């Protein structure tokens, strides 16, 4: 580990000049001077990245396959991965044995980012490292990486270069805060903080040999913290992403290291004159300097600060050969409208195959989303919430047992949004009323907000995007009554957009 500590020393040293120039230091008072939400992020509304790694080779049971393949009894989760793994690969096949099988001959960063851009994403990203300890960039700190092993591709750099060539914002996602707790350990193995995800066994099948220790996280807690920071510093120094996305596991990292990461990141961004974003999935970063992230959820109402949520594009976070489905474009657009109406940003995750191709069902989903966004994106991009987020009968509920419910996020009902539900966005003197589908019977809607929160606002004109018909409307004591056009415009079955100009 001598190399690691030497690299850490130089990594920290490279930021010393910036710190000396009264930039960010590793204390909360200094770090909170960082602007949590730059304008580009508030305007972007839609982003995408992907889950792709060694776990894409077995392609079953999700990106947690490397954990569950070692767990004989996954109580309460109903998993058969442990048995399936042994049935398919035998008792002696370990996670590292999948690395030579990950070849990715069809990987093409340009084609991937073409698809992401076609979907309408304004920022695109690469997974940098999941919980499994395998890095997707050329790393001096971690020999277990995709350049030295497996596909021999610098995935992070390839996606970053493509994003920057098109003036898209680039993000890198880090899930490695949980690495030190990811693989099950023996009862008397290394000290680590308590986690509701942690599992220990008297007989541990995870390889314990020295040569595998970095991959399987077989190291003391203090060393794991240094390792966590060194990986981040490498990516910051080489690529300085516009957005570093953080998964939940950072809560298990020492506060001192979390603060040092932020100081290093913000200082590097300042040197490059970049406005950067970091999120907190829980409370490991203060919301003064980080964007709140909720997983597969929305908020109950409009929030005062911009937030972000991440959703699965396919059937699971990574490619699963047993589940070949993808989100329907109409559901994705309705979900997006709800999120944006409440001051949120939506991030999708694709799940490419091990060979480097993106499953056709996910490709079609991206194209479908992009078709609507190309026609009606003005109701989404660069907008801000109206005085109310919307109206409609579909009830969105929270789950009191949801483990990721720190910020009151709600999940239930999101995929049931329909033509009777309306969501609002605003841009200057223009309000967009997004009807989440096409009404087959009741052909009018009454926007009650114009009788309540917006009762003092006077409407100048109304039209439907994509339609040449003159729209009938009337502002009454009950609200703004709108009549749906007789002919459905292209994409109107997904969501219909009324463009309301105010006096």
Secondary structure, 3 states (H helix, E strand, C coil): CHHHHHHHHHHHHCCHHHHHCCCCCCCHHHHCCCCCCCHHHHHHCEEEEECCCCHHHHCCCCCCHHHHCCCCCCCCCCCCHHHHHHHHHCCCCCHHHHHHHCCCCCCCHHHHHHHHHHHCCCEEEEEEECCCCCECCCCCCCCCECCCCCCCCCHHHHHHHHHHHCCCEEEEEECHHHHHHHCCEECCCCCCCCCCCCCEECCCCCCCCHHHHHHHCCCCHHHHHHHHHHHHHHHHHHHCCCEEEECHHHHHCCHHHHHHHHHHHHHHHHHCCCCCEEEECCCCCCCCCCEEEEECCECCCCCCCCEEEEEECECCCCCCCCCCCECCHHHHHHHHHHHHHCCEEEEEEECCCCCCCCCHHHHHHHHHHHHHHHHHHHHCCCCECCCCCEECCCCCECCCCCCCCCCCCECECHHHCCCCCEEEEEECCEEEEEECCCCCCCCEEEEHHHHCCCCCCCEEEEEECCCCCCCCEEEECCEEEEECCCCCCCCCCCCEEEEEEEC
